[in-house]
Amino acid sequence: MVKLKQLRHGAGLSVRALSERSGISKRTIEDIEARGDCRISTAFVLCKALGCTLNDFYEEEAGE
């Protein structure tokens, strides 16, 4: 699962602001937050826009 919503809120960004900063559509960001997953290439772009790492972006799975 991804922690996009948490990271976005922590950065004080709306979906629209993150969309503008990252170049990823609002709809895609909303879908990722609802589903909890995305392609690694999309995650990389979002991490760059949020100033975080991929490790920050993904929640650890139980048992890892």
Rosetta silent file (secondary structure, phi, psi, omega in degrees, C-alpha in Angstrom):
SEQUENCE: MVKLKQLRHGAGLSVRALSERSGISKRTIEDIEARGDCRISTAFVLCKALGCTLNDFYEEEAGE
SCORE:     score description
SCORE:     0.000 S_00000001
   1 L     0.000  148.504  178.569    0.000    0.000    0.000 S_00000001
   2 E  -101.305  154.766 -179.384    1.112    3.532   -0.654 S_00000001
   3 L  -108.310   36.822 -174.770    0.957    6.416    1.808 S_00000001
   4 H   -57.838  -47.465 -176.771    0.269    9.086   -0.795 S_00000001
   5 H   -61.662  -44.107  178.109   -2.574   10.777    1.058 S_00000001
   6 H   -60.053  -47.558 -178.325   -0.548   10.960    4.292 S_00000001
   7 H   -65.205  -40.953  179.586    2.490   12.344    2.498 S_00000001
   8 H   -63.902  -45.565  179.036    0.429   14.839    0.523 S_00000001
   9 H   -64.545  -40.661  178.548   -1.324   16.097    3.657 S_00000001
  10 H   -60.865  -31.550  178.727    2.014   16.247    5.490 S_00000001
  11 L   -84.808   -3.797  179.660    3.368   18.449    2.708 S_00000001
  12 L    70.384   31.236 -176.688    0.295   20.684    2.986 S_00000001
  13 L  -109.854  141.043  170.494   -0.716   20.035   -0.627 S_00000001
  14 L   -81.357  169.456  175.428   -4.145   19.623   -2.153 S_00000001
  15 H   -59.416  -42.609 -179.309   -4.699   17.063   -4.893 S_00000001
  16 H   -61.897  -44.510 -179.108   -4.709   19.926   -7.376 S_00000001
  17 H   -64.416  -41.542  178.019   -1.403   21.357   -6.071 S_00000001
  18 H   -66.025  -38.263  177.505    0.292   17.945   -6.204 S_00000001
  19 H   -60.158  -46.655  179.987   -1.064   17.439   -9.702 S_00000001
  20 H   -65.441  -39.116 -178.758    0.394   20.740  -10.842 S_00000001
  21 H   -70.201  -36.543 -173.477    3.729   20.067   -9.123 S_00000001
  22 H   -96.618  -23.075 -174.251    4.095   16.515  -10.440 S_00000001
  23 L    82.154    7.802  177.847    2.391   16.696  -13.833 S_00000001
  24 L   -97.352  137.316 -174.375    0.203   13.730  -12.880 S_00000001
  25 L   -62.676  151.759  177.164   -3.526   14.220  -13.392 S_00000001
  26 H   -57.552  -42.067 -178.743   -5.818   14.892  -10.435 S_00000001
  27 H   -60.041  -42.205  179.568   -7.869   11.837  -11.380 S_00000001
  28 H   -64.469  -43.430  178.629   -4.797    9.590  -11.265 S_00000001
  29 H   -62.085  -44.407  177.969   -3.788   10.933   -7.853 S_00000001
  30 H   -61.402  -41.514  178.963   -7.331   10.414   -6.547 S_00000001
  31 H   -64.103  -42.304  179.471   -7.350    6.858   -7.944 S_00000001
  32 H   -62.610  -44.674  179.676   -3.988    6.051   -6.331 S_00000001
  33 H   -63.679  -36.107  179.799   -5.188    7.336   -2.973 S_00000001
  34 H   -74.072  -42.139 -177.014   -8.392    5.280   -3.256 S_00000001
  35 H   -82.071  -36.003 -178.473   -6.736    2.064   -4.503 S_00000001
  36 L    86.183   15.607  176.768   -3.522    2.268   -2.506 S_00000001
  37 L  -151.559  162.395  177.055   -1.242    1.266   -5.371 S_00000001
  38 L  -164.808  171.999  176.866    0.358    2.586   -8.527 S_00000001
  39 L   -69.278  148.864 -178.218    3.081    1.934  -11.059 S_00000001
  40 H   -61.917  -34.769  179.530    6.623    2.391   -9.795 S_00000001
  41 H   -65.590  -36.435  176.848    7.293    5.022  -12.461 S_00000001
  42 H   -70.022  -41.978  177.907    4.330    7.050  -11.186 S_00000001
  43 H   -59.069  -41.426 -179.677    5.469    6.579   -7.592 S_00000001
  44 H   -60.841  -45.497  179.523    8.916    7.893   -8.520 S_00000001
  45 H   -63.800  -42.817  179.280    7.463   11.081  -10.033 S_00000001
  46 H   -65.150  -40.089  177.786    5.209   11.626   -7.021 S_00000001
  47 H   -61.507  -42.911  178.505    8.102   11.083   -4.621 S_00000001
  48 H   -60.272  -43.559 -179.558   10.155   13.659   -6.470 S_00000001
  49 H   -67.591  -31.661 -178.394    7.279   16.158   -6.254 S_00000001
  50 H   -90.546  -11.824 -178.423    6.770   15.437   -2.549 S_00000001
  51 L    71.362   37.816  179.286   10.472   15.415   -1.679 S_00000001
  52 L  -129.316  175.349  178.676   10.390   11.909   -0.251 S_00000001
  53 L  -100.616  167.358  175.342   11.884    8.515   -1.072 S_00000001
  54 H   -62.456  -33.306  177.012   10.196    5.390   -2.383 S_00000001
  55 H   -62.257  -36.641  177.218   10.752    3.875    1.074 S_00000001
  56 H   -69.354  -33.420 -172.457    8.689    6.718    2.532 S_00000001
  57 H   -71.782  -35.320 -175.928    6.009    6.252   -0.136 S_00000001
  58 E  -101.634  136.687  173.791    5.262    2.568    0.523 S_00000001
  59 L   -76.909  145.501  173.816    3.926    1.117    3.768 S_00000001
  60 L   -70.954  138.750  176.391    5.706   -1.946    5.073 S_00000001
  61 L   -77.169  150.008  178.125    3.670   -5.072    4.635 S_00000001
  62 L   -59.298  134.545  178.735    2.846   -7.031    7.790 S_00000001
  63 L    91.092   -0.905  179.358    5.555   -9.574    8.508 S_00000001
  64 L   -93.267    0.000    0.000    8.339   -7.734    6.687 S_00000001
